[in-house]
């Protein structure tokens, strides 16, 4: 916005080219925004600048000194965000929050406020000095802000000093076990807005030295996107090019949120930066590529990013899966198993041989359940081997193989090799074909405990899937000892949890018994800044644990349908996914809407 503002002011005959050069030179020495430098040098008044911005961007201008802002409105935007973006909330009407900004073109500020508050944002423009005074008044003391115009630094530079060192982009520095590049980010905060200012300044500048510095703001921008995602608890980052903008979305608790829209002109720079960090070919823009980044936050925290780049219509879409080992819950007792189901599962994984299958769609937590099981079983007297695509987390004491189908290292070939490595426990990331299924079954029948996954809707239909793959019924009944289906449901935010009135008919339709409804309390999340006004924070697993009993074995041998198998399993004590969800509602963990979203009726 900085250099663009200067060009707009010249085009409107508000300032001359010479005055712009003088202001840019002043700005380079003192820091801050171009508008503040123009005012400080007396080249334009605050009032005239505000009036110009109001007309240019088609937003109303206000005099903040005329307003008494309610404390409940002030609390909607935290002080660090107000300082960083030079903004202040003014009023809220319904779902619309009015925000005063010194720079009404700062789309990052608007997107961040939307994401933080959950409200629609209506922008008005006010002078920088008035916003600084308002922030100081309502957020207490001088809030670390210093007015410009008196030979002092602008507030944006007062807020915090940021430092980072990039050791991965050039291929230098510490390289970890999987040879992934490492980027150190020490106390890096949300700097996306200021980074874009830098980018636009460089791109619009005639200074060749400045143009050579375009890399620095791109590095800041990308790292800012990464760190924000980690702070938001996101599992994935999506950077998507479209004709008019570059959209950045986070997946938080399984749901996608748009967090910012960037100008399309920087899409190649951002993609190239991520490719450099993940050691991909920046010259190749026609084919998909996969890589990995290891990020260090501070001195101890390490986070992996699994990178996928895919050519699309308007450029390359980049998706990063965040693999934070520190957030990986590997305690089986805390995943969401109910007491009886957990007892049965623990008993099954302690068996000396047989096959245990975990089923569910992508993103349902199957890998976490398998890792938790392996870590429970991981003892010095056991040889554990896994074939994964990809290896998401590495663990001491477990021999993990990365499947590479392009060179012939498939699940089936890995499994064959495992059987010559004297294993006790084998984990196969996914059974995708007959060959893998056949070898896994034979391994389970020859004294090995085999754990694997399948993509099926529930536990009983997994049997049908194996039969359809070509596995004989007698092999299925004699090798499989347990099938677990699972889903992830969002948990109610504890900061805004409140009781909800639900009609009895709705509870009965969901699967509650009449005896359960009496005295039942149902809860929902009202929505607050802590959960980004979604009402949910965190997730819990729903489990359907089906033990392959003698009765179910008989049904499998008879070629019974999955419906018949399900009825027998429920008669034998299995709780379906919907039943598990109903239990979570009774416990006040999740909502009716969430259970309806992730489960089918029984």
RODO-2510 file (C-alpha; in nm, 4 decimals, decimal comma):
residues 602
     n   res          X          Y          Z
     1     x     0,0000     0,0000     0,0000
     2     x     0,2913     0,2364     0,0764
     3     x     0,4245     0,3091    -0,2713
     4     x     0,0785     0,2707    -0,4247
     5     x    -0,0529     0,5416    -0,1928
     6     x     0,2233     0,7717    -0,3116
     7     x     0,1337     0,7127    -0,6750
     8     x    -0,2347     0,7758    -0,6032
     9     x    -0,1550     1,1002    -0,4243
    10     x     0,0599     1,2179    -0,7178
    11     x    -0,2100     1,1225    -0,9709
    12     x    -0,4615     1,3306    -0,7715
    13     x    -0,2190     1,6273    -0,7546
    14     x    -0,2143     1,6132    -0,3739
    15     x     0,1661     1,5849    -0,3635
    16     x     0,4494     1,6058    -0,6174
    17     x     0,6993     1,3389    -0,7219
    18     x     0,9723     1,5291    -0,5367
    19     x     0,7655     1,5313    -0,2194
    20     x     0,7021     1,1576    -0,2530
    21     x     1,0771     1,0906    -0,2844
    22     x     1,1386     1,3082     0,0225
    23     x     0,8736     1,1152     0,2181
    24     x     1,0084     0,7770     0,1056
    25     x     1,3578     0,8766     0,2152
    26     x     1,2198     0,9918     0,5519
    27     x     1,0240     0,6674     0,5839
    28     x     1,3313     0,4576     0,5108
    29     x     1,5194     0,6295     0,7922
    30     x     1,2400     0,6469     1,0504
    31     x     1,0270     0,3445     0,9610
    32     x     0,6488     0,3326     0,9720
    33     x     0,3924     0,4095     0,7031
    34     x     0,4189     0,6475     0,4114
    35     x     0,1132     0,8438     0,5268
    36     x     0,2725     0,9081     0,8667
    37     x     0,5908     1,0333     0,6988
    38     x     0,3926     1,2710     0,4755
    39     x     0,2115     1,4123     0,7799
    40     x     0,5298     1,4351     0,9844
    41     x     0,7020     1,6343     0,7091
    42     x     0,4031     1,8681     0,6815
    43     x     0,3387     1,7690     0,3193
    44     x    -0,0235     1,6784     0,3976
    45     x    -0,2525     1,7133     0,6979
    46     x    -0,4124     1,4237     0,8844
    47     x    -0,7569     1,5487     0,7817
    48     x    -0,6686     1,5740     0,4142
    49     x    -0,5084     1,2277     0,4112
    50     x    -0,8141     1,0710     0,5791
    51     x    -1,0470     1,2479     0,3349
    52     x    -0,8379     1,1246     0,0408
    53     x    -0,8353     0,7629     0,1640
    54     x    -1,2094     0,7780     0,2256
    55     x    -1,2812     0,8857    -0,1327
    56     x    -1,0200     0,6571    -0,2857
    57     x    -1,1413     0,3364    -0,1184
    58     x    -1,5092     0,4257    -0,0907
    59     x    -1,5316     0,3929     0,2879
    60     x    -1,6671     0,6466     0,5385
    61     x    -1,4280     0,8556     0,7470
    62     x    -1,4830     0,9276     1,1169
    63     x    -1,3399     1,1424     1,3930
    64     x    -1,2657     0,8977     1,6741
    65     x    -1,2637     1,1698     1,9374
    66     x    -1,6414     1,1974     1,8880
    67     x    -1,6964     0,8361     1,9934
    68     x    -1,7212     0,6680     2,3326
    69     x    -1,6537     0,3019     2,2570
    70     x    -1,8209     0,0339     2,4681
    71     x    -1,5811    -0,1895     2,6624
    72     x    -1,7517    -0,5063     2,5295
    73     x    -1,6687    -0,3915     2,1768
    74     x    -1,3058    -0,3123     2,2635
    75     x    -1,2618    -0,6656     2,4002
    76     x    -1,3456    -0,8140     2,0603
    77     x    -1,0032    -0,7176     1,9215
    78     x    -0,6956    -0,7950     2,1338
    79     x    -0,4426    -0,5135     2,1907
    80     x    -0,1604    -0,6806     1,9974
    81     x    -0,3785    -0,7037     1,6864
    82     x    -0,4932    -0,3425     1,7264
    83     x    -0,1320    -0,2253     1,7552
    84     x    -0,0014    -0,4352     1,4713
    85     x    -0,2641    -0,3299     1,2185
    86     x    -0,3351     0,0224     1,3546
    87     x    -0,7035    -0,0544     1,3970
    88     x    -0,9647    -0,0119     1,6657
    89     x    -1,3197    -0,1497     1,6977
    90     x    -1,5849     0,1229     1,7063
    91     x    -1,9251    -0,0434     1,7339
    92     x    -2,1095    -0,3708     1,6852
    93     x    -2,4595    -0,4054     1,5432
    94     x    -2,5846    -0,7623     1,5179
    95     x    -2,3267    -0,9675     1,3294
    96     x    -2,1448    -0,6615     1,1919
    97     x    -1,8415    -0,5065     1,3613
    98     x    -1,7331    -0,1558     1,2555
    99     x    -1,3540    -0,1162     1,2621
   100     x    -1,1580     0,2082     1,2182
   101     x    -0,8373     0,1673     1,0175
   102     x    -0,5520     0,3945     0,9190
   103     x    -0,5052     0,1828     0,6048
   104     x    -0,8453     0,0761     0,4642
   105     x    -0,6757    -0,1262     0,1881
   106     x    -0,5213    -0,3733     0,4353
   107     x    -0,7173    -0,6862     0,3482
   108     x    -0,5098    -0,8934     0,5896
   109     x    -0,6267    -0,6881     0,8849
   110     x    -0,9890    -0,7311     0,7760
   111     x    -0,9484    -1,1071     0,7250
   112     x    -0,7724    -1,1489     1,0595
   113     x    -1,0472    -0,9583     1,2415
   114     x    -1,3128    -1,1714     1,0687
   115     x    -1,1285    -1,4885     1,1678
   116     x    -1,0689    -1,3728     1,5251
   117     x    -1,4197    -1,2398     1,5971
   118     x    -1,6480    -1,4308     1,3613
   119     x    -1,8255    -1,1050     1,2702
   120     x    -1,8696    -0,9347     0,9354
   121     x    -1,6371    -0,6338     0,9237
   122     x    -1,7374    -0,2855     0,8084
   123     x    -1,4366    -0,0588     0,7568
   124     x    -1,4167     0,3141     0,8295
   125     x    -1,1035     0,5246     0,7957
   126     x    -0,9541     0,7437     1,0703
   127     x    -0,6249     0,9266     1,1128
   128     x    -0,3271     0,7317     1,2398
   129     x    -0,2748     0,9678     1,5323
   130     x    -0,6406     0,9347     1,6365
   131     x    -0,6202     0,5538     1,6268
   132     x    -0,3008     0,5587     1,8364
   133     x    -0,4695     0,7813     2,0948
   134     x    -0,7780     0,5554     2,0983
   135     x    -0,5702     0,2396     2,1454
   136     x    -0,3771     0,4064     2,4291
   137     x    -0,7010     0,5213     2,5898
   138     x    -0,8919     0,1936     2,5774
   139     x    -0,6170    -0,0661     2,6051
   140     x    -0,4450     0,1032     2,8978
   141     x    -0,1345     0,3240     2,9370
   142     x     0,0471     0,4085     2,6188
   143     x     0,0226     0,0429     2,5074
   144     x     0,3740     0,0657     2,3719
   145     x     0,2626     0,3195     2,1105
   146     x     0,4415     0,6424     2,0208
   147     x     0,2803     0,9122     1,8118
   148     x     0,4521     0,9863     1,4863
   149     x     0,5171     1,3467     1,3927
   150     x     0,7605     1,4246     1,6744
   151     x     1,0745     1,2559     1,5561
   152     x     0,9853     0,9222     1,7207
   153     x     0,9313     0,5760     1,5778
   154     x     0,5912     0,4845     1,4405
   155     x     0,3868     0,2525     1,6593
   156     x     0,4047    -0,0413     1,4170
   157     x     0,7759    -0,0622     1,4868
   158     x     0,7300    -0,0245     1,8619
   159     x     0,5031    -0,3231     1,9065
   160     x     0,7638    -0,5982     1,8965
   161     x     1,1004    -0,6880     1,7494
   162     x     1,0912    -0,9994     1,5331
   163     x     1,3909    -1,2142     1,4496
   164     x     1,4252    -1,5250     1,2423
   165     x     1,6997    -1,7190     1,0718
   166     x     1,6408    -1,9223     0,7606
   167     x     1,8707    -2,2217     0,7548
   168     x     1,6641    -2,4388     0,5256
   169     x     1,6052    -2,2325     0,2159
   170     x     1,9666    -2,2387     0,1044
   171     x     2,0207    -2,5983     0,2024
   172     x     2,2573    -2,4997     0,4820
   173     x     2,2318    -2,5507     0,8578
   174     x     2,1123    -2,8486     1,0607
   175     x     1,9495    -3,1289     0,8663
   176     x     1,7362    -3,3752     1,0609
   177     x     1,6900    -3,7493     1,0203
   178     x     1,4728    -3,7425     0,7089
   179     x     1,7014    -3,4835     0,5475
   180     x     1,4227    -3,2270     0,5653
   181     x     1,5300    -2,8608     0,5681
   182     x     1,5044    -2,6821     0,9020
   183     x     1,3800    -2,3269     0,9500
   184     x     1,4304    -2,1588     1,2871
   185     x     1,1557    -1,9193     1,3936
   186     x     1,2224    -1,7643     1,7352
   187     x     0,9134    -1,6046     1,8921
   188     x     0,7718    -1,5265     1,5503
   189     x     0,4321    -1,3510     1,5707
   190     x     0,1620    -1,2682     1,3198
   191     x     0,3386    -1,0445     1,0662
   192     x     0,1404    -1,1112     0,7524
   193     x     0,0111    -0,7556     0,7058
   194     x     0,3446    -0,5807     0,7392
   195     x     0,5089    -0,8393     0,5132
   196     x     0,2678    -0,7577     0,2315
   197     x     0,3376    -0,3875     0,2761
   198     x     0,7061    -0,4692     0,2256
   199     x     0,6317    -0,6810    -0,0817
   200     x     0,4233    -0,4120    -0,2483
   201     x     0,6786    -0,1446    -0,1601
   202     x     0,9552    -0,3426    -0,3268
   203     x     0,7472    -0,4343    -0,6315
   204     x     0,6460    -0,0731    -0,6966
   205     x     0,9854     0,0771    -0,6232
   206     x     1,2389     0,1995    -0,8808
   207     x     1,5205     0,1306    -0,6351
   208     x     1,7156    -0,1667    -0,7750
   209     x     1,8641    -0,2383    -0,4326
   210     x     1,5155    -0,2581    -0,2837
   211     x     1,3958    -0,4877    -0,5609
   212     x     1,6761    -0,7262    -0,4698
   213     x     1,5266    -0,7521    -0,1204
   214     x     1,1908    -0,8956    -0,2329
   215     x     1,2835    -1,2356    -0,0839
   216     x     1,2763    -1,1121     0,2773
   217     x     0,9050    -1,0144     0,2923
   218     x     0,8042    -1,3379     0,1149
   219     x     0,9965    -1,5342     0,3804
   220     x     0,8166    -1,3374     0,6531
   221     x     0,4799    -1,3907     0,4873
   222     x     0,5204    -1,7671     0,4480
   223     x     0,6532    -1,8115     0,8019
   224     x     0,3693    -1,5950     0,9316
   225     x     0,1166    -1,8228     0,7585
   226     x     0,2846    -2,1296     0,9093
   227     x     0,3028    -1,9938     1,2642
   228     x    -0,0555    -1,8645     1,2554
   229     x    -0,1745    -2,2095     1,1509
   230     x     0,0085    -2,3711     1,4421
   231     x    -0,1375    -2,1178     1,6870
   232     x    -0,4874    -2,1779     1,5474
   233     x    -0,4480    -2,5535     1,5997
   234     x    -0,4870    -2,6218     1,2263
   235     x    -0,4183    -2,9655     1,0804
   236     x    -0,3767    -2,8425     0,7214
   237     x    -0,2908    -2,5253     0,5295
   238     x    -0,4379    -2,4739     0,1808
   239     x    -0,2883    -2,2060    -0,0481
   240     x    -0,5137    -2,1875    -0,3521
   241     x    -0,4671    -1,9729    -0,6664
   242     x    -0,7766    -1,8361    -0,8378
   243     x    -0,8240    -1,5856    -1,1176
   244     x    -0,8728    -1,2855    -0,8897
   245     x    -0,6944    -1,3795    -0,5685
   246     x    -0,4783    -1,6283    -0,3792
   247     x    -0,6854    -1,7828    -0,1011
   248     x    -0,5314    -1,9185     0,2205
   249     x    -0,7423    -2,1556     0,4284
   250     x    -0,6799    -2,3526     0,7485
   251     x    -0,8496    -2,6770     0,8472
   252     x    -0,9259    -2,6516     1,2190
   253     x    -1,0974    -2,9428     1,3953
   254     x    -1,1832    -3,0918     1,0561
   255     x    -1,3549    -2,7791     0,9174
   256     x    -1,2080    -2,5388     0,6597
   257     x    -1,1825    -2,1646     0,7347
   258     x    -1,0690    -1,8879     0,4998
   259     x    -0,8094    -1,6786     0,6828
   260     x    -0,6867    -1,4416     0,4123
   261     x    -0,6949    -1,3513     0,0451
   262     x    -0,3631    -1,2476    -0,1106
   263     x    -0,2978    -1,0723    -0,4423
   264     x    -0,2378    -1,3148    -0,7301
   265     x     0,0871    -1,1422    -0,8301
   266     x     0,2726    -1,3039    -0,5388
   267     x     0,1447    -1,6602    -0,5921
   268     x     0,4593    -1,7784    -0,7733
   269     x     0,6856    -1,6206    -0,5124
   270     x     0,5017    -1,7939    -0,2265
   271     x     0,4978    -2,1311    -0,4046
   272     x     0,8683    -2,1016    -0,4881
   273     x     0,9528    -2,0180    -0,1266
   274     x     0,7695    -2,3280    -0,0019
   275     x     0,9356    -2,5408    -0,2712
   276     x     1,2796    -2,4170    -0,1654
   277     x     1,2054    -2,4991     0,1987
   278     x     1,0881    -2,8512     0,1047
   279     x     1,3677    -2,9149    -0,1481
   280     x     1,1394    -2,9341    -0,4523
   281     x     1,2096    -2,8240    -0,8105
   282     x     1,1070    -2,4575    -0,8397
   283     x     1,1405    -2,4711    -1,2203
   284     x     0,8829    -2,7511    -1,2523
   285     x     0,5314    -2,6038    -1,2566
   286     x     0,3561    -2,8642    -1,4744
   287     x     0,3732    -3,1754    -1,2542
   288     x     0,2666    -3,2524    -0,8950
   289     x     0,5439    -3,2605    -0,6345
   290     x     0,5653    -3,3801    -0,2735
   291     x     0,8109    -3,2769    -0,0040
   292     x     0,8608    -3,2135     0,3640
   293     x     0,9642    -2,9233     0,5884
   294     x     1,0788    -2,9335     0,9498
   295     x     1,0091    -2,6133     1,1419
   296     x     1,1699    -2,5243     1,4742
   297     x     0,9772    -2,2930     1,7045
   298     x     1,2014    -2,1593     1,9774
   299     x     1,4596    -2,4059     2,1077
   300     x     1,2567    -2,7176     2,1757
   301     x     0,9399    -2,7372     1,9651
   302     x     0,9737    -2,9096     1,6291
   303     x     0,6916    -2,9427     1,3772
   304     x     0,6877    -3,1248     1,0444
   305     x     0,4961    -3,0075     0,7395
   306     x     0,4097    -3,2577     0,4665
   307     x     0,3955    -3,0591     0,1426
   308     x     0,1936    -3,1350    -0,1709
   309     x     0,2049    -2,9054    -0,4764
   310     x    -0,0505    -2,9587    -0,7548
   311     x    -0,0808    -2,7635    -1,0843
   312     x    -0,4307    -2,6148    -1,1213
   313     x    -0,6018    -2,3837    -1,3707
   314     x    -0,4656    -2,0563    -1,2315
   315     x    -0,1381    -2,1778    -1,0787
   316     x    -0,0110    -2,4329    -0,8308
   317     x    -0,2176    -2,5228    -0,5274
   318     x    -0,0104    -2,6011    -0,2181
   319     x    -0,1410    -2,8093     0,0719
   320     x     0,0633    -2,8576     0,3875
   321     x    -0,0294    -3,1185     0,6478
   322     x     0,0913    -3,0067     0,9921
   323     x     0,2453    -3,2929     1,1872
   324     x     0,2999    -3,1693     1,5413
   325     x     0,4357    -3,4596     1,7453
   326     x     0,3794    -3,2558     2,0617
   327     x     0,0047    -3,2529     1,9942
   328     x    -0,0163    -3,6211     1,9057
   329     x    -0,2325    -3,7942     2,1652
   330     x    -0,0986    -4,1468     2,1999
   331     x    -0,2635    -4,2450     2,5280
   332     x    -0,5334    -4,4980     2,4381
   333     x    -0,7349    -4,4026     2,7455
   334     x    -0,7707    -4,0426     2,6217
   335     x    -0,8738    -4,0985     2,2596
   336     x    -1,2469    -4,1413     2,3221
   337     x    -1,2912    -4,5159     2,3834
   338     x    -1,5700    -4,6032     2,6223
   339     x    -1,4676    -4,8277     2,9102
   340     x    -1,5990    -5,1594     2,7799
   341     x    -1,4815    -5,0928     2,4226
   342     x    -1,1343    -4,9978     2,5473
   343     x    -1,1084    -5,3185     2,7503
   344     x    -1,1926    -5,5253     2,4433
   345     x    -0,9491    -5,3335     2,2230
   346     x    -0,6632    -5,3604     2,4734
   347     x    -0,7249    -5,7328     2,5057
   348     x    -0,7166    -5,7725     2,1251
   349     x    -0,3875    -5,5869     2,0679
   350     x    -0,2199    -5,8022     2,3336
   351     x    -0,2993    -6,1181     2,1360
   352     x     0,0111    -6,2954     1,9971
   353     x    -0,1279    -6,3163     1,6438
   354     x    -0,4262    -6,2200     1,4290
   355     x    -0,5390    -5,9152     1,2345
   356     x    -0,6892    -5,5939     1,3764
   357     x    -0,8391    -5,3504     1,1239
   358     x    -0,9166    -4,9836     1,1875
   359     x    -1,1592    -4,8323     0,9359
   360     x    -1,2979    -4,4920     0,8510
   361     x    -1,2676    -4,2106     0,5954
   362     x    -0,9567    -3,9993     0,5448
   363     x    -0,8996    -3,7697     0,8419
   364     x    -1,0931    -3,9804     1,0927
   365     x    -0,7931    -4,0448     1,3197
   366     x    -0,7079    -4,4015     1,2128
   367     x    -0,3327    -4,3324     1,2108
   368     x    -0,3469    -4,1894     1,5634
   369     x    -0,5262    -4,4994     1,6908
   370     x    -0,2683    -4,7278     1,5253
   371     x     0,0281    -4,5259     1,6542
   372     x    -0,1206    -4,5295     2,0040
   373     x    -0,1562    -4,9070     1,9841
   374     x     0,2011    -4,9530     1,8601
   375     x     0,3446    -4,7312     2,1329
   376     x     0,1526    -4,9311     2,3930
   377     x     0,3047    -5,2482     2,2460
   378     x     0,6522    -5,0997     2,1928
   379     x     0,8769    -5,2967     2,4307
   380     x     1,2425    -5,4058     2,3941
   381     x     1,1432    -5,7724     2,3594
   382     x     0,9271    -5,7089     2,0509
   383     x     1,0220    -5,6452     1,6885
   384     x     0,7715    -5,3960     1,5421
   385     x     0,7758    -5,3071     1,1720
   386     x     0,5525    -5,0668     0,9766
   387     x     0,4935    -4,9844     0,6090
   388     x     0,3433    -4,6370     0,5711
   389     x     0,2574    -4,3910     0,2959
   390     x     0,3703    -4,1488     0,4163
   391     x     0,5502    -4,1938     0,7502
   392     x     0,3828    -3,9152     0,9474
   393     x     0,5653    -3,9508     1,2798
   394     x     0,8814    -4,1419     1,3630
   395     x     0,9199    -4,3310     1,6920
   396     x     1,2189    -4,4835     1,8665
   397     x     1,2032    -4,8638     1,8766
   398     x     0,9710    -4,8998     1,5747
   399     x     1,1162    -4,9871     1,2328
   400     x     0,9259    -4,7710     0,9847
   401     x     0,9370    -4,8057     0,6055
   402     x     0,8263    -4,5324     0,3652
   403     x     0,6352    -4,6897     0,0754
   404     x     0,7564    -4,5720    -0,2688
   405     x     0,5343    -4,7231    -0,5348
   406     x     0,7194    -4,5497    -0,8185
   407     x     1,0238    -4,7707    -0,7550
   408     x     0,8290    -5,0857    -0,6694
   409     x     0,8375    -5,0511    -0,2899
   410     x     0,4658    -5,1128    -0,2375
   411     x     0,2718    -5,2196     0,0717
   412     x     0,2713    -5,5761    -0,0603
   413     x     0,6461    -5,5911    -0,1339
   414     x     0,7270    -5,4285     0,2023
   415     x     0,5081    -5,6808     0,3825
   416     x     0,6795    -5,9699     0,2053
   417     x     1,0190    -5,8366     0,3155
   418     x     0,8936    -5,7841     0,6718
   419     x     0,8186    -6,1567     0,7018
   420     x     1,1891    -6,2269     0,6412
   421     x     1,2857    -5,9789     0,9173
   422     x     1,1548    -6,1877     1,2098
   423     x     0,8738    -5,9468     1,3144
   424     x     0,6407    -5,9867     1,6110
   425     x     0,4052    -5,7034     1,5177
   426     x     0,3445    -5,5626     1,1692
   427     x     0,1541    -5,2485     1,0765
   428     x     0,0460    -5,1924     0,7146
   429     x    -0,0646    -4,8357     0,6499
   430     x    -0,3538    -4,9377     0,4257
   431     x    -0,4865    -5,2501     0,2563
   432     x    -0,5591    -5,1281    -0,0965
   433     x    -0,5588    -5,4437    -0,3091
   434     x    -0,5900    -5,8212    -0,3079
   435     x    -0,2137    -5,8807    -0,3004
   436     x    -0,1626    -5,6763     0,0178
   437     x    -0,4723    -5,8247     0,1805
   438     x    -0,3624    -6,1810     0,0986
   439     x    -0,0124    -6,1372     0,2437
   440     x    -0,1516    -5,9607     0,5555
   441     x    -0,3957    -6,2479     0,6143
   442     x    -0,1193    -6,5076     0,5769
   443     x     0,1019    -6,3125     0,8177
   444     x    -0,1802    -6,3056     1,0739
   445     x    -0,2248    -6,6814     1,0364
   446     x     0,1451    -6,7571     1,0812
   447     x     0,2045    -6,6108     1,4236
   448     x     0,2172    -6,2331     1,3668
   449     x    -0,0023    -5,9556     1,5027
   450     x    -0,1047    -5,7445     1,2000
   451     x    -0,2587    -5,3977     1,2273
   452     x    -0,3918    -5,2140     0,9235
   453     x    -0,6593    -4,9771     0,7908
   454     x    -0,9384    -4,9874     0,5333
   455     x    -1,1738    -4,7220     0,3990
   456     x    -1,5216    -4,8451     0,4938
   457     x    -1,8227    -4,6787     0,6536
   458     x    -1,8550    -4,9094     0,9539
   459     x    -1,7035    -5,2196     1,1107
   460     x    -1,9428    -5,4865     0,9698
   461     x    -1,9051    -5,3693     0,6070
   462     x    -1,5267    -5,4251     0,6376
   463     x    -1,5874    -5,7993     0,6184
   464     x    -1,7778    -5,7540     0,2921
   465     x    -1,4954    -5,5374     0,1579
   466     x    -1,2349    -5,8078     0,2250
   467     x    -1,4542    -6,0695     0,0569
   468     x    -1,5003    -5,8410    -0,2449
   469     x    -1,1223    -5,8055    -0,2683
   470     x    -1,1049    -6,1805    -0,3222
   471     x    -1,0123    -6,3089     0,0241
   472     x    -1,1834    -6,6422     0,0990
   473     x    -1,4437    -6,6365     0,3801
   474     x    -1,2609    -6,9045     0,5821
   475     x    -0,9406    -6,6933     0,5727
   476     x    -1,1275    -6,3815     0,6903
   477     x    -1,2997    -6,5630     0,9770
   478     x    -0,9803    -6,7286     1,0965
   479     x    -0,7428    -6,4300     1,0662
   480     x    -0,9404    -6,1179     1,1686
   481     x    -0,9868    -6,0869     1,5446
   482     x    -1,1265    -5,7314     1,5696
   483     x    -1,2522    -5,4477     1,3493
   484     x    -1,2724    -5,0900     1,4766
   485     x    -1,4590    -4,8132     1,2920
   486     x    -1,4092    -4,4540     1,3985
   487     x    -1,4994    -4,0912     1,3342
   488     x    -1,3833    -3,7610     1,4811
   489     x    -1,6423    -3,5277     1,6347
   490     x    -1,5720    -3,1712     1,7453
   491     x    -1,5881    -3,1045     2,1187
   492     x    -1,7881    -2,8212     2,2706
   493     x    -1,5739    -2,5211     2,3652
   494     x    -1,5490    -2,5159     2,7446
   495     x    -1,5243    -2,1342     2,7546
   496     x    -1,8686    -2,0746     2,6011
   497     x    -2,0534    -2,3970     2,6843
   498     x    -2,4229    -2,3458     2,7627
   499     x    -2,7302    -2,5621     2,8079
   500     x    -2,9602    -2,6064     2,5089
   501     x    -3,3296    -2,6927     2,4947
   502     x    -3,3964    -2,9775     2,2509
   503     x    -3,7411    -3,1306     2,1751
   504     x    -3,7873    -3,4877     2,2982
   505     x    -3,8834    -3,5997     1,9471
   506     x    -3,5431    -3,4897     1,8146
   507     x    -3,3647    -3,6847     2,0879
   508     x    -3,5718    -3,9973     2,0166
   509     x    -3,4987    -3,9708     1,6437
   510     x    -3,1283    -3,9428     1,7206
   511     x    -3,1270    -4,2731     1,9083
   512     x    -3,1964    -4,1821     2,2713
   513     x    -3,4229    -4,4093     2,4730
   514     x    -3,7180    -4,2596     2,6579
   515     x    -3,5542    -4,3535     2,9873
   516     x    -3,2417    -4,1545     2,8867
   517     x    -3,4308    -3,8320     2,8153
   518     x    -3,5597    -3,7709     3,1683
   519     x    -3,3274    -3,5215     3,3372
   520     x    -3,0938    -3,5142     3,0352
   521     x    -2,8969    -3,1926     2,9836
   522     x    -2,7823    -3,1140     2,6310
   523     x    -2,5154    -2,8519     2,5640
   524     x    -2,3850    -2,6370     2,2812
   525     x    -2,1098    -2,3802     2,2352
   526     x    -2,2330    -2,0228     2,2168
   527     x    -1,9206    -1,9046     2,0324
   528     x    -1,6358    -1,6948     2,1705
   529     x    -1,2914    -1,5627     2,0652
   530     x    -1,1273    -1,8736     2,2144
   531     x    -1,2988    -2,0987     1,9577
   532     x    -1,3199    -1,8384     1,6782
   533     x    -1,6946    -1,8211     1,7455
   534     x    -1,7477    -2,1746     1,6169
   535     x    -1,8644    -2,3138     1,9532
   536     x    -1,6183    -2,6029     1,9181
   537     x    -1,2607    -2,6569     2,0285
   538     x    -1,0726    -2,9837     1,9909
   539     x    -1,2004    -3,3233     1,8768
   540     x    -1,2863    -3,6592     2,0274
   541     x    -1,3035    -3,9980     1,8560
   542     x    -1,6209    -4,2072     1,8285
   543     x    -1,5499    -4,5800     1,8201
   544     x    -1,7391    -4,8856     1,6956
   545     x    -1,5463    -5,1862     1,8268
   546     x    -1,6517    -5,5212     1,6763
   547     x    -1,4961    -5,8343     1,8229
   548     x    -1,5045    -6,1241     1,5766
   549     x    -1,6939    -6,3680     1,7974
   550     x    -1,7717    -6,7307     1,7130
   551     x    -2,1226    -6,6278     1,6062
   552     x    -1,9862    -6,3634     1,3649
   553     x    -1,7326    -6,6141     1,2270
   554     x    -2,0232    -6,8463     1,1456
   555     x    -2,2055    -6,5648     0,9664
   556     x    -1,8932    -6,4828     0,7627
   557     x    -1,8547    -6,8469     0,6567
   558     x    -2,2231    -6,8543     0,5574
   559     x    -2,1779    -6,5424     0,3416
   560     x    -2,4159    -6,3309     0,5516
   561     x    -2,4734    -5,9642     0,4661
   562     x    -2,3075    -5,6812     0,6568
   563     x    -2,6508    -5,5946     0,8011
   564     x    -2,6849    -5,9415     0,9531
   565     x    -2,3304    -5,9184     1,0913
   566     x    -2,4114    -5,5775     1,2395
   567     x    -2,7258    -5,7070     1,4124
   568     x    -2,5307    -5,9951     1,5651
   569     x    -2,2489    -5,7623     1,6776
   570     x    -2,4974    -5,5241     1,8465
   571     x    -2,6693    -5,8224     2,0121
   572     x    -2,3272    -5,9235     2,1410
   573     x    -2,2695    -5,5810     2,2993
   574     x    -2,1139    -5,3680     2,0236
   575     x    -2,1943    -4,9969     2,0341
   576     x    -2,2364    -4,8451     1,6884
   577     x    -2,0845    -4,5099     1,5922
   578     x    -2,4240    -4,3426     1,6450
   579     x    -2,4554    -4,5048     1,9898
   580     x    -2,1057    -4,3831     2,0760
   581     x    -2,2094    -4,0345     1,9647
   582     x    -2,5213    -4,0452     2,1818
   583     x    -2,3014    -4,1345     2,4797
   584     x    -2,0783    -3,8326     2,4076
   585     x    -2,3887    -3,6082     2,4006
   586     x    -2,4993    -3,7474     2,7376
   587     x    -2,1549    -3,6711     2,8784
   588     x    -2,1761    -3,3114     2,7500
   589     x    -1,8724    -3,3589     2,5261
   590     x    -2,0287    -3,2735     2,1895
   591     x    -2,3519    -3,1543     2,0281
   592     x    -2,6445    -3,3170     1,8508
   593     x    -2,5592    -3,1325     1,5281
   594     x    -2,2050    -3,2678     1,5321
   595     x    -2,3144    -3,6292     1,5817
   596     x    -2,5665    -3,5945     1,2970
   597     x    -2,2852    -3,4572     1,0794
   598     x    -2,0374    -3,7405     1,1326
   599     x    -2,2570    -4,0521     1,1807
   600     x    -2,5405    -4,2325     1,0041
   601     x    -2,8543    -4,3541     1,1779
   602     x    -2,8486    -4,7158     1,2979
***
